[in-house]
Amino acid sequence: MSRVTAYAFSFAGLKGDNIRLADYAGKPILIVNTASQCGYTPQFTGLQQLWSRFRDRGLLIVGVPSNDFGGQEPGGVSEISHTAEHEYGVSFPMAAKVDVRGANPHPFYRWAAIERPLDLPRWNFHKYLIGRDGQIAAVFATNVEPMDARVVNAVAKELPR
């Protein structure tokens, strides 16, 4: 019996496209739940730096807006786009707003909760690193900056050789 991997999931894109994780099989993927009105929102800058550094080597970053923590993502597509793209220069894919916890979390987050029950998102900007095998390779709490050596090293370790 084969184990379900992150590649089984996709996210509706913020602007209507579809972000299929299977399209990135064999490459690392960083999934980050985001919010536009959070004290951690400036982490978009570090996420963009990480993306700029490693995207040509295969890294995918997916920002996943969620209003689950403190109601800090109350806006719609235009507000989310404005914050991510215009205020922080984000060019990595952004998903449509979803629930990451509660009664009806996005299927990726339901899967991640089963895979890593002790590493659930407790706030915005929680980071799941998916390894080349499609499994969760590392988890970084909200307060770990995207350019922290632990994140950079974990990503580098998962890049295709």
C-alpha positions in Angstrom: 0.0 0.0 0.0 1.5 3.3 -1.0 1.5 6.2 1.4 -0.3 9.5 0.4 2.1 12.3 -0.3 1.8 16.0 -0.6 1.7 15.5 -4.3 -1.9 14.3 -4.0 -3.0 17.9 -3.2 -3.6 21.1 -5.1 -4.6 24.6 -4.2 -6.9 26.9 -6.1 -4.7 29.9 -7.1 -5.5 33.3 -5.7 -6.2 34.5 -9.3 -8.0 31.5 -10.5 -5.2 29.2 -11.7 -4.5 25.9 -10.1 -1.4 25.0 -8.1 -0.9 21.3 -8.4 1.8 20.0 -6.1 2.2 16.9 -8.3 3.6 19.2 -11.0 6.6 19.7 -8.6 7.2 16.1 -7.7 10.9 15.5 -6.8 11.4 19.1 -5.8 11.1 20.8 -2.4 7.9 22.8 -1.7 7.5 25.2 1.2 3.8 25.7 2.2 3.2 28.7 4.3 -0.1 29.9 5.7 -0.1 33.7 5.4 -2.1 36.7 6.6 -2.0 40.4 5.4 -2.6 42.0 8.8 -0.3 40.0 11.1 2.8 41.1 13.0 4.6 38.4 11.0 3.4 39.7 7.6 6.9 41.2 6.9 8.1 37.5 6.5 6.8 37.9 3.0 10.1 39.7 2.4 12.2 36.7 3.6 10.0 34.2 1.7 10.6 36.2 -1.5 14.3 36.2 -0.8 14.2 32.4 -0.3 12.2 32.0 -3.5 14.7 34.2 -5.4 17.6 32.3 -4.1 16.3 28.7 -4.8 13.6 28.8 -7.4 15.9 28.2 -10.3 17.1 25.1 -8.5 13.5 23.8 -8.1 12.1 25.2 -4.9 8.3 26.0 -5.0 6.9 28.3 -2.3 3.1 28.5 -1.9 1.6 31.2 0.2 -1.7 30.1 1.6 -3.8 33.0 2.9 -6.0 32.1 5.9 -8.2 34.1 8.3 -8.0 31.4 11.0 -5.6 33.1 13.3 -6.8 36.4 14.8 -9.0 37.3 11.8 -5.8 38.8 10.2 -6.8 37.9 6.6 -10.3 39.4 6.3 -9.9 40.7 2.7 -10.5 39.1 -0.6 -8.3 38.6 -3.7 -7.6 42.2 -4.4 -6.6 43.0 -0.8 -4.4 39.8 -0.5 -2.8 40.5 -3.9 -2.1 44.1 -2.9 -0.3 43.2 0.3 1.7 40.2 -1.1 2.6 41.6 -4.5 2.6 45.4 -4.2 3.7 45.9 -0.6 6.2 42.9 -0.4 7.0 42.2 -4.0 5.9 38.5 -3.8 6.2 36.6 -7.1 5.8 33.1 -5.8 2.4 31.4 -6.2 -0.3 32.5 -3.8 -3.3 30.2 -3.2 -6.9 31.3 -2.7 -7.8 31.9 1.0 -8.6 28.6 2.8 -9.1 27.2 6.3 -6.0 25.6 7.8 -7.7 24.4 10.9 -11.1 23.9 12.4 -14.0 21.7 11.1 -13.2 22.1 7.4 -9.5 22.6 6.8 -8.1 22.4 3.3 -7.2 18.7 2.4 -3.5 19.5 2.5 -3.7 20.8 6.1 -5.9 17.8 7.1 -3.2 15.5 5.7 -0.4 17.4 7.4 -2.2 17.2 10.7 -2.3 13.4 10.4 1.3 13.2 9.3 2.7 15.6 11.9 0.1 16.0 14.7 2.5 17.7 17.1 3.5 20.3 14.5 0.1 22.0 13.7 -0.1 25.6 12.7 -0.6 27.7 15.8 -0.5 31.0 14.0 0.1 32.7 10.7 3.4 32.0 8.8 3.8 28.4 9.9 6.0 26.6 7.4 5.8 23.0 6.1 8.8 21.9 4.0 7.9 19.1 1.7 10.9 17.0 0.6 11.7 15.5 -2.7 9.8 12.3 -1.7 6.5 14.3 -1.1 6.6 13.8 2.7 7.0 16.5 5.3 10.8 17.0 5.7 10.7 19.8 8.2 8.3 22.1 10.0 9.1 25.6 11.1 7.0 27.6 13.6 5.8 31.1 13.0 8.7 32.8 14.7 11.3 31.1 12.5 12.2 33.6 9.8 12.3 32.3 6.2 16.0 33.2 5.8 16.9 31.6 9.1 19.8 29.2 8.6 17.6 26.2 9.7 15.1 26.9 6.9 17.8 27.7 4.3 19.8 24.5 5.2 16.7 22.3 5.2 15.6 23.6 1.8 19.2 23.3 0.4 19.3 19.7 1.6 16.1 18.9 -0.4 17.1 20.5 -3.6 17.7 18.1 -6.5 21.4 17.3 -6.8 
